Amino acid sequence: MSHIQDSPWSFFSFGSPFRMISPTTSYLSPELLDLLNSFEETLSSRLKKLHPTVVEEEILSLSWLRRAMESLSAIHIDIKALIAALELPVCDWDEKWIGVYLDNSIKLLDICIAFSSEISRLKQGYLFLLCVLHDFKKNTSHQNRIISTINKWRQHITAKNPNPRMDNCYAAMNTLSDMLQLPKSKKSSKCEVLMHAMYGVAVVTLFIFRVFATAFSGSAKELMDLQVSETYLWAETFTHLQTLVTRETRKRISSRKFTILEEIENADKALSKLHEGTGFIEGEEIQKLENLLAKSSQEIDFLKKDVDDFFQVILTGRDALLCNLRGEDDDLPEPNV
């Protein structure tokens, strides 16, 4: 995905990521206020579904990442539905928003590509594990070859900076974070409703993207505690979820685990238990390992699909806006596409 010059305007922005921003919606009509409240309540309910019942078992697992990406896709679809309900044509959009949306949708697509490539790298690592499993089944006396293959897998998983696309991903997220400030509209109350809603979408998107980046890198430096005004209907739910996730993530990283991803860590523990043993290995133990690897591999496939689905949500939204722009007057500034 090609990169473009940063827009001089803010994304759905918030200057400092630690600055609280309060919405001012007292002037909205009852109809518009109902639309905004409905969107924010739906956003809050989607965030609640990401709250784990048992923190240690669910946060930072492939299955939790899947649910997070599925929720993110639904949230971005919700904002499209809100735009339709507002009956807000492109000609009523602030020109700045159009440039911002087009510029930053490119960044979101680039981040998706980076995540997909990292998920593919995890999947490639399972080729090593299949070889280990084959050797266990064929002849468990080949301990040296088994240990060598396991070490190669560990090196593959923990390699430093193996994916240059992730560097671009971090840079894109930092740009979006630096510009997350609620923009003001001079056009209409409908535009103000859209901006308030987009702010929530942007905050949640950055939060989930940074959790993904942390899960792949194993470093807490990508985490960021985003502060949101309590006046947003989704603020309490978001803050609670963010606290749970960041606390568990930092705890896992500080404990120096092999990886902070639950399923990958479990696979490593199972392998260690088997190859450190001597003599005959029960077929039941090998079967447990095979089931564990099959489940983890399937979760990786599902996660890859969920990221691809989110990519399509962003791409179709961007394409729809461009189609609408082509149908408008040519007095709008030419976007960076």
C-alpha positions in Angstrom: 0.0 0.0 0.0 1.5 3.3 -1.0 2.1 6.0 1.6 0.9 9.5 1.3 1.7 12.9 2.9 0.2 13.5 6.3 -2.8 15.7 6.2 -2.4 19.0 8.1 -5.8 18.3 9.8 -6.5 16.0 12.6 -7.8 12.5 12.1 -10.8 11.9 14.3 -8.1 13.5 16.5 -7.0 14.2 20.0 -3.8 16.3 20.4 -2.2 14.7 23.3 -3.4 11.1 23.9 -3.7 11.9 27.6 -5.9 15.0 27.1 -9.6 14.6 28.0 -12.2 16.0 25.6 -15.8 16.7 26.6 -18.6 16.7 24.1 -21.0 19.6 23.9 -24.3 18.2 22.6 -26.8 20.3 24.7 -27.8 22.3 21.5 -28.7 19.2 19.5 -32.3 18.5 18.6 -34.0 15.6 20.3 -33.9 13.6 17.1 -30.2 14.1 16.6 -29.5 13.5 20.3 -31.4 10.2 20.1 -29.3 9.1 17.1 -26.0 10.0 18.8 -27.1 8.3 22.1 -28.1 5.2 20.2 -24.8 5.0 18.5 -22.8 5.5 21.7 -24.9 2.9 23.6 -24.3 0.4 20.8 -20.6 1.2 21.0 -20.6 0.6 24.7 -22.4 -2.7 24.3 -19.8 -3.9 21.8 -17.0 -3.0 24.2 -18.7 -4.9 27.0 -18.6 -8.1 24.9 -14.8 -7.8 25.0 -14.7 -7.8 28.8 -13.2 -11.2 29.8 -14.8 -13.2 32.5 -11.5 -14.7 33.5 -8.7 -12.2 32.7 -5.8 -14.6 32.7 -7.5 -17.1 30.4 -9.0 -14.8 27.8 -7.0 -11.6 27.3 -4.2 -11.7 24.8 -5.4 -14.9 23.3 -5.9 -15.4 19.6 -9.6 -15.9 20.3 -9.9 -12.6 22.1 -8.0 -10.8 19.3 -10.6 -12.3 16.9 -13.5 -11.0 19.0 -11.8 -7.6 19.1 -11.4 -7.4 15.4 -14.9 -8.6 14.8 -16.2 -5.9 17.1 -14.1 -3.3 15.3 -15.6 -4.2 12.0 -19.1 -3.9 13.5 -18.3 -0.5 15.0 -17.1 0.8 11.6 -20.2 -0.5 10.0 -22.3 1.2 12.7 -20.7 4.6 11.7 -21.8 4.0 8.1 -25.3 3.3 9.3 -25.3 6.5 11.3 -24.2 8.6 8.3 -27.1 7.1 6.4 -29.5 7.8 9.2 -28.3 11.4 9.4 -29.0 11.8 5.7 -25.8 13.7 5.4 -24.6 13.9 1.8 -21.0 14.4 0.9 -21.6 18.0 -0.2 -22.4 18.8 3.4 -19.2 17.4 4.8 -16.5 19.8 5.8 -13.7 19.8 3.2 -11.2 19.1 5.9 -12.9 15.9 6.9 -12.8 14.5 3.4 -9.0 15.0 3.2 -8.6 13.5 6.6 -10.8 10.5 6.0 -9.1 9.6 2.7 -5.6 10.1 4.1 -6.2 8.2 7.3 -8.1 5.3 5.7 -4.9 4.6 3.8 -3.1 4.4 7.2 -5.8 2.0 8.5 -5.4 -0.2 5.4 -1.6 -0.2 5.8 -1.9 -1.3 9.4 -4.2 -4.1 8.3 -1.6 -5.3 5.8 1.1 -5.3 8.5 -1.1 -7.3 10.8 -2.0 -9.8 8.1 1.7 -10.3 7.3 2.5 -10.9 11.0 -0.4 -13.4 11.3 1.0 -15.2 8.2 4.4 -15.3 9.9 2.8 -17.0 12.9 1.1 -19.5 10.6 4.5 -20.2 8.9 5.9 -21.1 12.3 3.5 -24.0 12.5 5.4 -25.7 9.7 8.1 -26.3 12.3 5.6 -27.7 14.7 4.2 -30.1 12.2 7.7 -31.5 11.6 8.1 -31.9 15.4 4.7 -33.7 15.6 5.7 -35.9 12.7 8.9 -36.9 14.5 7.1 -37.6 17.7 4.7 -39.9 15.9 7.4 -41.6 13.8 10.2 -42.1 16.2 10.5 -40.3 19.5 14.2 -41.4 19.8 15.1 -38.5 17.4 15.5 -36.2 20.3 18.3 -34.0 18.8 16.3 -33.4 15.6 13.1 -32.6 17.6 15.0 -30.2 19.9 16.6 -28.5 16.9 13.3 -28.0 15.2 11.6 -26.6 18.3 14.5 -24.1 18.7 14.1 -23.0 15.1 10.4 -22.4 15.8 11.2 -20.4 18.9 13.7 -18.3 17.0 11.1 -17.7 14.3 8.5 -16.6 16.8 10.8 -14.4 18.9 12.9 -12.9 16.1 13.6 -9.2 16.5 12.2 -6.9 13.8 11.5 -9.8 11.3 8.7 -7.8 9.6 9.5 -4.4 8.2 5.8 -3.8 7.6 5.3 -3.6 11.4 7.7 -0.6 11.6 5.4 1.2 9.1 2.4 0.1 11.2 3.9 1.6 14.4 4.6 4.9 12.6 1.0 5.0 11.2 -0.5 4.4 14.7 1.8 7.1 16.2 0.6 9.6 13.6 -3.0 8.8 14.3 -2.5 9.0 18.0 -0.8 12.4 17.8 -3.7 13.7 15.9 -6.7 12.3 17.8 -8.5 15.6 18.7 -12.2 16.2 18.3 -12.6 18.5 15.3 -15.2 21.2 15.3 -17.8 21.6 12.6 -19.0 25.0 11.2 -21.5 23.3 8.9 -24.4 21.8 10.8 -25.6 20.0 13.9 -25.6 16.7 11.9 -21.9 17.2 11.2 -21.3 17.7 14.9 -23.1 14.4 15.7 -20.9 12.6 13.1 -17.8 14.1 14.6 -18.7 13.0 18.1 -19.4 9.5 16.9 -16.2 9.3 14.8 -14.2 10.3 17.9 -15.5 7.1 19.6 -14.7 5.0 16.6 -11.2 6.4 16.4 -10.4 5.9 20.1 -11.6 2.3 20.0 -9.7 1.6 16.8 -6.4 2.9 18.1 -6.8 1.0 21.4 -7.5 -2.3 19.6 -4.7 -1.7 17.0 -2.2 -1.0 19.8 -3.2 -4.2 21.6 -2.6 -6.1 18.4 0.8 -4.5 17.9 1.7 -5.3 21.5 0.6 -8.9 21.1 2.8 -9.3 18.0 5.8 -7.4 19.3 5.8 -8.6 22.9 6.7 -5.1 23.9 4.6 -2.8 26.2 5.9 0.4 24.4 3.0 0.2 22.0 0.4 0.4 24.8 -1.1 3.8 25.5 -3.6 4.7 28.2 -6.2 6.8 26.4 -8.3 9.1 28.7 -11.8 9.9 27.7 -14.3 12.3 29.2 -16.9 10.5 31.4 -19.6 12.5 29.5 -19.4 9.9 26.6 -21.9 7.1 27.2 -19.2 4.5 26.3 -16.4 6.1 28.4 -16.9 4.0 31.5 -17.0 0.7 29.6 -14.0 1.7 27.5 -11.9 2.7 30.5 -12.7 -0.5 32.4 -11.8 -2.6 29.4 -8.6 -0.6 28.7 -7.5 -1.0 32.4 -8.1 -4.8 32.3 -6.2 -5.3 29.0 -3.2 -3.1 29.7 -2.8 -4.5 33.3 -2.8 -8.1 32.1 -0.6 -7.2 29.1 2.0 -5.5 31.2 1.9 -8.4 33.8 2.5 -11.0 31.0 5.4 -9.0 29.5 7.1 -8.5 32.9 6.8 -12.2 33.7 9.2 -12.8 30.7 7.0 -15.4 29.1 8.0 -17.0 25.8 5.2 -15.0 24.1 2.3 -13.1 25.5 -0.1 -14.9 23.1 -2.0 -17.5 25.1 -2.2 -20.3 22.5 1.4 -19.9 21.4 2.6 -20.0 25.0 0.6 -23.2 25.6 2.1 -24.8 22.6 5.6 -24.0 23.8 4.8 -25.5 27.2 3.4 -28.7 25.7 6.5 -29.1 23.5 8.8 -28.5 26.4 7.1 -31.1 28.5 7.4 -33.7 25.7 10.9 -33.2 24.5 12.3 -32.9 28.0 11.0 -36.3 28.9 12.9 -39.5 28.2 11.9 -42.8 26.9 8.5 -43.7 25.6 5.9 -41.0 25.2 2.3 -41.9 25.6 0.2 -41.7 22.5 -2.3 -39.8 24.5 0.2 -37.0 25.1 1.1 -36.8 21.5 -2.6 -36.6 20.6 -3.1 -33.7 23.1 -0.3 -31.9 21.4 -1.8 -32.5 18.0 -5.2 -31.2 19.1 -3.6 -28.1 20.6 -1.7 -27.3 17.5 -4.7 -27.9 15.3 -6.9 -25.6 17.4 -4.2 -22.9 17.5 -3.6 -23.1 13.7 -7.4 -22.8 13.1 -7.5 -19.7 15.4 -4.7 -18.1 13.3 -6.7 -18.8 10.1 -9.8 -17.2 11.6 -7.9 -14.2 12.9 -6.4 -13.6 9.4 -9.9 -13.7 7.9 -11.2 -11.2 10.5 -8.4 -8.8 9.7 -9.1 -9.2 6.0 -12.8 -8.5 6.7 -12.0 -5.3 8.5 -9.7 -4.3 5.6 -12.7 -4.7 3.3 -14.9 -2.6 5.5 -12.5 0.3 5.4 -11.8 -0.2 1.6 -15.5 -0.2 0.7 -16.2 2.9 2.8 -13.3 4.7 1.1 -14.5 3.6 -2.3 -18.0 4.8 -1.6 -16.8 8.2 -0.6 -14.7 8.5 -3.7 -17.6 7.5 -5.9 -19.7 10.2 -4.2 -17.0 12.8 -4.7 -16.9 12.0 -8.4 -20.5 12.8 -8.5 -20.1 16.2 -6.8 -18.8 19.5 -8.1 -15.1 19.8 -8.9 -14.7 22.7 -6.4 -13.6 20.3 -3.6 -9.8 20.0 -3.1 -8.3 17.0 -4.8 -7.7 14.3 -2.2 -4.5 12.3 -1.8 -5.5 8.9 -3.1 
